[in-house]
Amino acid sequence: MTSPLPYGRHLRQVLVLGLPLAGSQLAQNALTLVDAAMLGWYDPITLAAETLAAGLFVVLFLAASGFAIGLSPLVAGAEARGDTTQARRLTRMALWLALGGGVLAMPVLLSAEAIFLATGQTPEIAALAGQYLDILAWGIFPALGAMVLKSYLAALERTRVVLVVMLVALVVNGIANYALIFGAWGFPELGIRGAAISSVLMHVATLLFLVGYVQRVLPEQALFQRLWRPDPESIARVFHLGWPIGLTLVAEVGLFAASSILMGRLGETALTAHGIALQITSLIFMIHLGFSQAATIRAGSAHGRAEMDDMVRGAHVAIALSLLTVIVSSILFVAVPELLVGPFLDPDAKTRDEIVAVVRGLLIAAAVFQLVDAMQVMALGLLRGLQDTRWPMIFAGVSYWIVGVPAAWLLGLKLGLGGVGVWLGLAAGLTLAALTMMTRLWRTVIPQARAALEK
């Protein structure tokens, strides 16, 4: 066992790996942000429908993405041991499992209108959301395939190409959105259906680019040869690590999807404001997620090399960077909320002032839970790097659905605090998740891993 790297080296390595990942996550989130901004200018009710529909799509997409996310520490560990063959096999089986998850998601996505009507949404919003998902549902397959390849490349520490492809996708999606939503340049005006078509085209283009990159730049990996051949051992490893990650993501993202349904019960203005505030806070969360993914890869690599001191130092650095992001973003939420809301609404919209007032209160509440949200995602990333996923799944389920959702319902609807009450309920769930996951990381998983390596 070698001496651990100094903190300065860890800082450079986390930044080199984490900044492109954070950038790619920002670009990924900006895809939905562009949809929301353009639809908000097109019609606030259409934006409300997209908020509901996108929430359902993301829940199901992330449920199947657990296999892709679980792939990163497995590939990082295999590469650290010099086992490229195993890394290739794991990636192929992750593609199998992720696309299988997409098949299971399709019936739900294609029944969206009925689902939203059953949850008490207005017929107009439910119909628009259904139109959106009838088209976007077919994009889940290329989106999941691209997710696996991005995780594979990130584990190989080729994060810059992941950032480049997401930036190109962002530009293409923005242009296509403008053409198809508003009917620019001779294209038909399709509204919310245009946003869905644009997203599907973007997912297909992203997948084709990544496949071409792997084939051209990494031919020695032979990633797609004998793709149809099953590998029971590899598929079992990916499944074992990935399914709890998928359910953990469902629990967390489902918390926010449930909050959208609760906000819909408060009216169209509240739901529109909620959608805008979610887009803003999600943009900041992507930075935390990028550093968390970097922590996952660095922890998986350090664990593969049996260097726990390096893993711990890398964890300290990643957490410190996330805390710095919390401080800056919270100041922005409190100080300049109107500036943040501006891109989402037509200045001449009749309900603009009312929506902005609601968003302002939501962003103040968001500043409260920025810290715990950042800490729970950092703990999750580090636990995944050490291949500990089942207890975090349980913690997430309890925190978000036994505490978070009931608290949001109680504070927002029953006690009359409105949208701010719903968001404070979210904060309660996130706080419990952060405490339980950080405790497990530092009190149980790291000591156990260190003891196992010292034997």
N, C-alpha and C positions, 0 to 999 in steps of 0.2 A: 504493500500500500504506500503510495507516494504522498508527499506533503500537499495539503490543500492549496489551491490557487489563491493569491491575494484577492481582496475584495475588488480592487481596481480592475483586475482581469475579468472577474465575474460580471462587473458592471458593463464592461465593453462587450462581453459575449452575450449577455441578456439583451443589451440594446441592439447589437447587430442582428440577433435572431428575432427579438421581440418587436422592434420598430416596423420592419416589413410586415410582420404578422398583424400588428395593430393597424397598420395602414391598409392591409387587405381586408381586415374586419370592418374598418371604417368604410372602405369602398363597397363591401358587401351590404352593410347597413344603409349606405347612401343609395343603393339601388331602390330599396323600399322608401327611403326618404324622398327621392326624386318622384316616385309614384305618388307619394302623399302630397308633396308640394304642388305638383301639377294638377292633381285631382282636387286639391283644396282651392286652387285658382279656378278650376273648371266648375266646381259646384261643391259647397260644404257638405251637403247630404251624401254626395258620391264619396267624399273623403271618409265620412262616418262608415259607409258600407265597406270601403276598402280596409278600414281599421279592423272591423270584425273579421272579414274574409282573410286578411293577411295573418291575423292572430291564429286562426284555425289551421291555415297552411303551415305556418311556422311550427306549431305544436307537432303536427304529424311529420313534417320534414325532419325536425330535430329528434323525434323518436327513432326514426330510421338512421339518423346520423350518428347515433351512439357507436355503431360499429366503425365508422370512419374516424371518430374522435379517439376511440380506444385503440385504433391502429397505430397512432403516433408513438406512444411509449414502447409498444411492441417492436416496431421497426427501428426506433432509436436504440433500444437495447440490443437487438440482433446485429445492427451495424456496428455498435460499440464492441461487440464480440467478434466482428469480422465475418458474420454469417449472412452474406448477401442472399443466398438461396432461400433461407428462411424468411427474410424480409420480403422477398418477391412472392412467396407462397402466401404469406399472411395478407398481403395487399390484394391478391386475386380473390381470396375468400371473403375479404371485407367488401369487395365489389358485389359478390354474390349476395351477401347478407343485406347490404344496403338496398339493392334493387328489389330484393324480396320484401323488404319493409315498405317500399314504394307501392308494390302490388296491394299490400294490405291497406294502405292509406287511401287508395283510389275510391272505393265505395263511399267512404265518409265524405271526401271532397266533392264528389258528384251529387251528394244529398244535402249540400250546404243550406239551400234555401229552407228546406223543411226543418233542419236542425235549428236555424236561427229563429224561425217562427215559433218553434216549440219553447225557445228560451225567452220569449216575450218581446222580441224586436218588432219594429213596425213593418208592415208588409212591403213598403217601398224599399227600405234598407235591406230587408231580407232578400228581396228579388234582385237588387243590384249586386249584393254579395254573392248570390248564387250564380249570376251571369259571369262574374269575375272568376269564380273557382271552377266553373264548367270548362273554362279554357286553361287556366293556370294549372289545374290538376295534372295535365299531361306534361308539364315541365318538371314534375317531381323526379322523374327518372334521370334526365340529364343533370339535374341539380345534385342528386345523390351521387352519381358517378363522378362528377367534378369534385364533390366534397371528399370522396375517398382519395382521389389523385392529389388534391391539395394537401391532405394530411400526410400522404406518403412523401411528397416532395418536401414538406416542412420537416418531417422526421429526418430527411437527408440533409437538412439545413439549407435547402434551396428555396429560401423564403422570398427572394427578390422576384422570381418568376411568378410566384403566387400573387404578389402585389401588382406586378405589371398586368397580368391577365385580368385582375379585378378592376384596375383603373380603365383598361380598354373597354371592359364590359360596361362600366359605369357611363362612359361617353356614348357608347352605342345605344344603351338603354335610354339615355336622356333624349337623344335625337329621335329614336323610334317612338318614344312616348309623346313627344311634341307633335310628331306627324300624325299618330294614330288617335290620340286623345282629342286633339283640337281640330283635326282635319287639315293640317298645314300641307303646303306644297302639292296640292291636288289629291292627297289621300282622303279617304272617307273619315268623317268625324264619328269615332266609335266610343268616346267616353271611357267608362271603366273597362269595357271589353278591349279597347285599344291598349290600355295599360297591361292587361293580362297577356295579350298577344306579344307585346314587346318583351315581357319578362320571359316567356317561353323561348322566343328566338334568342334572347341573351343567354339562357341556360344551355341551349344547344351549342351556340358558338363557343362558350366557355369550355364545355366538355371537349369539343373537337380540337380546340387550341391545346389543351393540356395533353390529350392523347398524342397529338403531333409533336409536342415538345418532348415527351418521354421517348417516343420512337426515334426522334432525330438526335437528341442530345445525350440520351442514356441508352443507346442500343445494347450495351453490354448487360443491362439489367434484364432484357428479354421479358419484360413485364407481361406482355399480352400473348406470348406463346403458350399454347395449351391452356388457354383461359377457361375452357369448358371442362377441364379435368378436375374432379373433386379432390380435396386434400382434407380428410377427416380430422387429422390432428390440428391443422392450422385453423380450420373453420371452428373447431371447438374452442381454441384459445381466443380467437376474436369474439366469438359469441359469449364466452364466459366473462370477458372483460367489457364487452360493448353493450350488452342488454341492460345492465344496471345504469350505465351512462345515459342510454336512451331514456329510460324511465326517470332518471334524475332531471334530465333536460325537460321532459314532459311536465314534471312536477313544477319546475321553475317557470317555464314559459307559459304553462297552463295557468299559473297564478295570474300572470298578466292578461292572458286571454279571458280568464274569469272576471278580472277587473274591468275589462272592456264591456262584458255583458252587464255587469253591475252599473257601469256608467251609462249604458244604453237605457237602463231603467230610470235614470235621472233626466233623460231627455236628449234631444239631438245636439243641443249646444254643448252639454256636458260631455257627450261622446266625442264630438269633434275636437273639443279642447283637450280631452284625454289623449286622442290620437296624436295631436301635435306635441303634447308634452312627452308622450312615449317616444316619439321620433327623436326629440332633442336628447332625452336622457339615454336612449339606446345608443346614440352616437358616441356619448362619453363612455358608456359601458363597453363599447368595442375596444377602446384602448386598454381597459382592464383585461378584457378577454384575450387580446393579443399578448400581453405580458403573461397571463395565465398559461396560454398555449406554449410560450417560450419556456416557462417554468416546468411544464409537463415534459417537454422534450429534453431539457437539461437534466431534470431529475431522472428520467428514464435512462439517459445516457450514463449519468453518474452511477446509477444503480447497476447498470450492466457492467461497468468497470469496477464495481465494488468500492466506490469512493464516496462514502456517506458524508464526510466532512465537506467535500465539494458540493454535495447536494444541499446541505444545510446553508452554506454560504450563498449559494445561488438563490435559495428560497428567501433569505434575508434581503438580498438585492431586489428581487422581483416585487416583494411586498412593499419595500420602501418606494419604488417607482410608482406603484399603484396608489400609495398614500399621497404622494405628491400630486398625482392626477386628481384625487379627491378634493384636495385643498383648492386647486385652481378652478375646477368645474363648479364647486359649491359657491365660490365667490361670483362666478358668472351667472349662475342661476338666480342669485339674490340681487345682484347689482344691475343686470341689463336684460331682464326677461323680455321686454318689448322688442329689443334687437333680435333676440333668438326666435321670436314668434313671427317676425316680419315676413320671411320667405314663404310662409305657408298660406297666407291669406291675401286675397285681393284687397288693396287699400280701400276700395269703394264698396266692399261687401256690407250688406245691411247689418249683419250680426257680428261684425268684426270686433267692436269694442266689448261686447258681451263675452265673446270667446276669449279675447285677450285677458280679460279680468279673471276668468276661470283658470286659464293657463298659468297666470302669475301665481295664484295660490298653489297650484299643483307643483310648480317648480320650487317653491319654498319647501314644500313637503319633500320633494325629491332631494333637496340639499341635505335633509335630515338623514335619509337612508343611503346616501352615496357611500358612506364609510362601510356600513355593514354589507352592502351589495358587493363592493370591491373585495372585502375580506372573504366572503363566502366563495367567490369565483376563484380567488387565489388559492384558497385551501383545496377546492375541488381540483384545480390544475395540478397541484403538488401531490395530492392523494392519487390521482390518475397516473402520474409519473411513477409512483411506487406500486402501481397496479392494485390499489385498494379502491373498489368501486361500490361494493354492496352496502356497507354501512352509510356512506354518503347518500345513497339512494333512499335508505330508510329515513335518515335525518331530513332529507329534502321533502319527502312525502309528509312527514309529521309537521315540519315547520311551515310549509306552504299551504297545505290543505286542511290540517287540523287547527292550525293557529292563524295563518295569513288570510285565507279566504273568509272564514267566519268573522275575523276581526274587521275585515274590509266591509263585509255586509252589515255588521253591527254598528260600526262607527259611521259609515256612509249613508246607509238607508234607514236603520232603525233609530239611531240617535240624532239623525238630521244634520250631520256634518257635511253631507254632500260629497263632492269629488275629493276634497282634502281628506275627509274621513276614510274614503276608500284607499287613498294612497298611504295614509298612516297605518292602515291595516296591512298593506303590503310591507311596510317597514317592520312591523312586528314579526312577520314571518321570516323576513330576511335576517333580522337580528338573531333569532333562534338558530337559523341555519349557520350563520357565521360563527356563533359561539360553539355549537356542537362539532362543526367540521374542523375548526382550528384546534379545539381541544383534542380531538382524535388524532390529528396530524402530529402535534407536538408531544402529546402524552402517551400515545400508543404506537402509531405506525412507524415513526422514525426510530424510537428506541427498539422496537421489534426488528426492524430491518438492520439496524446497526448490530444488534446481538446476533442475528442470523449470519451476517457476513464475518463476524469475528470468530465463529466456531471453526 
